[in-house]
Amino acid sequence: MSDALDIDLSTITPEELAALVKSVDDQTLRDGVKAVGTEAALDRCFEGMAERFRSDVGKAVDATVNFHVDDDGTQHPYHVTMKDGTCTARQGVGEGAKATIRTDVVSFMKLITGNATGPGLFMKGKIKLEGDMMFAARFDGFFDKPKA
């Protein structure tokens, strides 16, 4: 995966990332994320989530969702806040979260690129949910998924 090791997170599009995630095995994906820097990769992914927020669907939503993404035992907390038809995503734990999603970096990358579904990952034990499970199940629908 030499191409993945050379990706430029500032210019890669969500569609290019989705195609990349789809084309490699889990170990290659994990190695590629580490090569570019886990935090840098996650920062770009969460930034992309905010950019792809569907304000028409989420205009009445007022909620924060915490994510804890594990990379070989290192936890990377982020939160996504939706309010008044806007969405922000930041590092750290958000106050008063409606739901918390815990997953590993590979499963997270597959989820946000549309290469796996939340329910599918949950059924495989790759995602753990806390809080409002019904809301967490709807969370994906607030964002446009890139086409791989």
Secondary structure, 3 states (H helix, E strand, C coil): CHHHHCCCCCCCCHHHHHHHHHHCCHHHHHHHHHHHCHHHHHHHHHHHHHHCECHHHHCCCCEEEEEEEEECCEEEEEEEEEECCEEEEEECCCCCCCEEEEEEHHHHHHHHCCCCCHHHHHHCCCEEEEECHHHHHHHHHHECCCCC
